[in-house]
């Protein structure tokens, strides 16, 4: 439940706003003057402040300025009969986020509050949970469940054979794989040992995995084979 501090000295306005917002499932606290407002703001946490400008002991502009000086960044909505362009500009320049002029309809107040709270809410990043069938090397990610490959958060399209070859390399990252090892693992058939199919497909992979980055992952170990590693 979102908490709102309403700073207003007119009892009828307080009753009207508090009744409406409470029915909309907001927790509304009320301060009738500036001193009470600052005390409550410093002792409790509020998601939004509604400030009248004309108060018995101070004005809403000063409360707003004090809140911002104390690094309280929650949205502030000014609610006042002072609706001139100059007053609106002062309020916004003081650190206010919105301004609603009296008299007003509750539906507009409610809409403005919702808009301010939406903008103030942090955007949640999608939850990412690696699975046991995901393999990582530097910024390369192979998801064997989804059969996808990404490098630096960019999807890479591979043929089935290229994918099997890369999967073999990343499952054995840091290990030098001979051409025969790769033939048996990635192709699962017995090739003539003189074939250069592994070299051809390694070249295909390099063009897709390593071409657009300074960090090369596929390395040739002369006379031995290939290895996936960070240099």
C-alpha positions in Angstrom: 0.0 0.0 0.0 1.4 3.4 -1.1 1.8 6.0 1.7 0.9 9.6 1.0 1.5 12.6 3.3 -1.2 15.3 2.7 -0.2 18.7 4.0 -3.4 20.8 4.1 -5.0 23.0 6.7 -8.6 23.1 5.3 -10.5 20.4 7.1 -13.1 20.0 4.3 -10.4 19.5 1.7 -8.6 17.1 4.0 -11.8 15.0 4.5 -12.5 15.0 0.8 -9.1 13.9 -0.3 -8.5 11.4 2.5 -11.8 9.7 2.0 -11.3 9.3 -1.8 -7.7 8.1 -1.6 -8.4 5.7 1.3 -11.1 4.1 -0.8 -8.6 3.7 -3.6 -6.3 1.8 -1.1 -3.8 4.5 -0.3 -2.5 5.0 3.2 -3.0 8.8 3.8 -1.4 10.7 6.7 -2.3 14.4 7.3 -0.2 17.3 8.5 -2.0 20.6 9.1 1.1 22.8 9.1 4.7 22.9 8.0 6.3 22.0 11.3 4.1 18.9 11.6 4.8 18.0 7.9 8.6 18.1 8.3 8.4 16.1 11.5 6.4 13.4 9.9 8.4 13.4 6.7 11.6 12.9 8.7 10.2 10.3 11.0 8.4 8.1 8.4 8.7 7.1 4.8 6.2 8.4 2.3 5.8 7.5 -1.4 4.3 10.9 -2.3 3.7 14.3 -0.8 0.7 16.5 -1.5 1.5 20.1 -0.4 -0.9 23.0 -0.1 1.0 26.3 -0.6 -0.7 28.6 1.9 -0.2 27.1 5.4 -0.5 28.7 8.9 3.2 28.7 9.7 5.0 28.5 6.3 4.2 27.7 2.7 4.4 24.6 0.5 7.3 26.0 -1.5 9.5 26.1 1.6 8.5 22.6 2.7 9.4 21.3 -0.8 12.7 23.0 -0.8 13.5 21.6 2.7 12.5 18.1 1.6 14.8 18.3 -1.4 17.6 19.7 0.6 17.4 16.6 2.9 17.6 14.4 -0.2 14.0 13.2 0.0 13.3 12.6 -3.7 9.8 11.2 -3.6 7.2 12.9 -5.9 5.7 16.2 -4.7 2.3 17.4 -5.9 1.3 21.0 -5.2 -2.4 21.5 -4.5 -3.4 25.1 -4.2 -5.7 28.0 -5.2 -2.6 29.9 -6.5 -2.8 29.0 -10.1 -0.8 31.7 -11.9 2.0 30.7 -14.2 4.5 32.4 -11.9 3.4 30.2 -8.9 3.4 27.1 -11.0 6.9 27.9 -12.2 8.2 28.6 -8.7 6.8 25.3 -7.4 8.3 23.2 -10.2 11.6 25.0 -9.9 11.7 24.4 -6.2 11.6 20.6 -6.9 7.9 19.9 -7.3 6.8 17.3 -9.8 3.2 18.4 -10.6 0.7 21.2 -9.8 -3.1 20.9 -9.4 -5.2 24.1 -9.0 -8.2 24.3 -6.7 -11.0 23.7 -7.2 -10.4 20.2 -8.7 -12.1 17.0 -9.4 -11.0 13.9 -7.5 -10.6 11.9 -10.7 -7.9 14.3 -11.9 -6.1 14.3 -8.5 -6.2 10.5 -8.5 -4.9 10.3 -12.1 -2.0 12.7 -11.4 -1.0 10.7 -8.2 -1.0 7.5 -10.2 1.1 9.0 -12.9 3.7 10.4 -10.5 4.0 7.1 -8.6 4.4 5.2 -11.9 7.2 7.5 -13.0 8.9 7.2 -9.5 8.8 3.4 -9.5 12.0 1.8 -10.7 11.8 -0.3 -13.8 12.5 -3.9 -12.9 15.0 -5.7 -15.1 13.9 -9.0 -16.4 15.0 -11.8 -14.0 17.8 -13.8 -15.5 18.5 -17.2 -14.0 21.1 -19.4 -15.7 20.3 -23.1 -16.1 22.6 -26.1 -16.0 22.6 -26.2 -19.8 23.9 -22.7 -20.3 27.6 -22.2 -21.0 29.6 -19.0 -20.6 32.9 -17.7 -21.9 33.7 -14.0 -21.6 30.6 -12.4 -23.2 29.7 -15.5 -25.1 26.6 -17.4 -23.9 25.3 -20.7 -25.3 21.9 -21.8 -24.1 21.6 -25.5 -25.0 18.0 -25.6 -23.8 16.9 -22.9 -26.2 19.6 -23.7 -28.7 20.6 -20.0 -28.8 24.0 -18.3 -29.0 24.7 -14.7 -27.9 27.9 -12.6 -28.0 27.9 -9.3 -26.2 24.1 -9.5 -25.8 23.7 -9.9 -29.6 22.0 -13.1 -31.0 24.2 -15.1 -33.4 22.6 -17.4 -36.0 24.4 -20.7 -36.5 23.8 -23.7 -38.7 23.2 -27.0 -36.9 26.7 -28.1 -37.5 28.2 -24.8 -36.5 26.2 -25.0 -33.3 27.3 -28.5 -32.4 30.9 -27.6 -33.0 30.7 -24.5 -30.8 28.8 -26.5 -28.1 31.6 -29.0 -28.1 34.2 -26.3 -27.7 32.5 -24.4 -24.9 31.7 -27.6 -23.0 35.4 -28.2 -23.1 36.6 -24.6 -22.7 40.3 -24.3 -22.0 40.9 -27.8 -23.3 42.7 -28.3 -26.6 40.5 -30.4 -28.8 42.1 -32.3 -31.7 40.4 -32.5 -35.1 39.5 -36.1 -34.3 38.0 -35.1 -31.0 35.9 -32.5 -32.7 34.9 -34.8 -35.5 33.7 -37.4 -33.1 31.9 -35.0 -30.8 30.4 -32.5 -33.2 29.7 -34.8 -36.2 29.4 -38.1 -34.4 30.5 -40.0 -37.4 33.8 -41.4 -38.6 35.4 -39.1 -41.1 38.6 -39.7 -43.1 41.3 -38.2 -40.9 42.6 -36.3 -43.9 39.4 -34.3 -44.2 39.6 -30.5 -43.6 35.9 -30.2 -42.7 36.8 -29.2 -39.1 39.1 -26.4 -40.3 36.4 -25.2 -42.7 33.7 -25.0 -39.9 36.1 -23.5 -37.4 36.6 -20.7 -40.0 32.8 -20.3 -40.3 32.5 -20.0 -36.6 35.3 -17.5 -36.3 33.5 -15.2 -38.8 30.4 -15.3 -36.7 31.8 -15.5 -33.1 35.0 -13.5 -33.3 34.8 -11.2 -36.3 33.3 -8.1 -34.7 35.3 -8.1 -31.4 38.9 -7.6 -30.3 38.5 -10.4 -27.8 39.1 -13.6 -29.8 37.9 -16.8 -28.2 38.6 -19.5 -30.8 42.3 -20.3 -31.0 44.5 -22.6 -33.1 47.1 -24.7 -31.3 49.4 -25.5 -34.1 49.8 -29.2 -34.7 47.3 -30.1 -31.9 43.9 -28.6 -32.7 41.6 -25.9 -31.4 40.6 -24.4 -28.0 38.0 -22.0 -26.8 39.6 -19.6 -24.3 40.2 -16.0 -23.4 43.7 -15.0 -24.5 
